[in-house]
Amino acid sequence: MLHDRVLVRTDTSEGERRSTGGIVIPATAAVGRRLAWAEVVAVGQNVRTVEPGDRVLYDPEDRAEVEVRGVAYVLMRERDLHAVAAERLEGSEDSTGLYL
């Protein structure tokens, strides 16, 4: 990885989703702009806020997909991340574990 790039693996696959009430939402259903969670796989040497293993929130509309050894990943800049969820950020009592 070079500079401020972050390589992530998406948590969900494209296709049907299920709501919290159990309703099946087909893949063709139009939804508003929705952010997605992913796991950080690798980071460049200039990335300061995330580490491999962290979960990050990003906009799936602004992404560049790459396939490595048959596995699909998303490549993005660190500044395109909206939030970071990591156990290492849960240091104090009032911490939520999210870095926004």
C-alpha positions in Angstrom: 0.0 0.0 0.0 1.2 3.5 -0.8 0.8 6.9 0.8 -2.6 7.4 2.4 -4.4 4.5 0.8 -6.5 2.0 2.8 -7.5 -1.4 1.5 -10.8 -2.8 3.0 -12.9 -5.9 2.7 -16.6 -5.2 2.7 -18.8 -6.8 5.4 -21.9 -7.4 3.4 -22.4 -8.9 0.0 -24.5 -7.3 -2.7 -27.9 -8.9 -2.8 -30.9 -9.4 -0.5 -30.9 -7.9 2.9 -33.1 -8.5 5.9 -34.5 -5.7 8.0 -34.5 -5.8 11.8 -38.2 -6.7 11.6 -37.4 -9.7 9.4 -38.6 -8.2 6.1 -36.6 -9.3 3.1 -35.4 -6.3 1.0 -34.5 -7.3 -2.5 -31.2 -6.2 -4.1 -33.1 -4.2 -6.7 -34.8 -2.0 -4.1 -33.8 1.7 -4.3 -32.5 3.1 -1.0 -31.2 6.5 -0.2 -27.5 7.2 0.2 -26.3 4.6 2.7 -22.9 4.2 4.2 -21.3 0.8 4.6 -19.0 -0.9 7.1 -15.8 -2.7 6.1 -12.7 -4.3 7.7 -9.3 -2.7 7.1 -6.9 -5.2 5.5 -3.9 -3.1 4.8 -2.8 0.6 5.1 -0.2 2.8 3.5 2.8 4.3 5.4 1.1 7.7 5.7 -2.2 6.5 7.3 -2.5 7.7 10.9 -6.0 6.9 12.2 -6.6 3.3 11.2 -4.8 0.0 11.5 -5.4 -3.5 10.0 -8.3 -5.2 11.7 -10.3 -1.9 12.4 -13.8 -1.5 11.1 -14.5 1.6 9.1 -17.5 3.4 7.7 -17.3 4.6 4.1 -19.5 5.7 1.2 -19.9 2.8 -1.2 -20.6 5.3 -4.1 -17.0 6.6 -3.9 -15.0 3.4 -4.2 -12.4 1.7 -6.4 -12.7 -2.1 -6.4 -9.7 -4.3 -6.9 -9.5 -8.1 -6.9 -6.5 -9.8 -5.3 -6.3 -13.6 -5.5 -10.0 -14.0 -6.2 -11.1 -11.8 -3.3 -12.8 -8.4 -3.9 -11.4 -5.4 -2.0 -12.1 -1.7 -2.0 -9.2 0.8 -2.2 -9.7 4.3 -0.9 -7.9 7.3 0.6 -7.9 7.7 4.4 -9.8 11.0 4.1 -12.7 9.2 2.5 -13.4 7.3 5.7 -16.3 8.6 7.8 -15.7 6.7 11.1 -13.5 4.1 12.7 -14.6 1.4 15.1 -11.8 -0.3 17.0 -11.3 -2.0 20.4 -8.1 0.0 20.9 -10.2 3.2 21.0 -12.2 2.0 24.0 -9.6 3.2 26.5 -11.8 5.2 28.8 -15.1 4.7 30.6 -17.1 7.2 28.5 -15.7 5.9 25.1 -18.0 4.4 22.5 -15.2 2.8 20.6 -15.9 5.0 17.6 -13.6 7.6 16.2 -15.6 10.1 14.0 
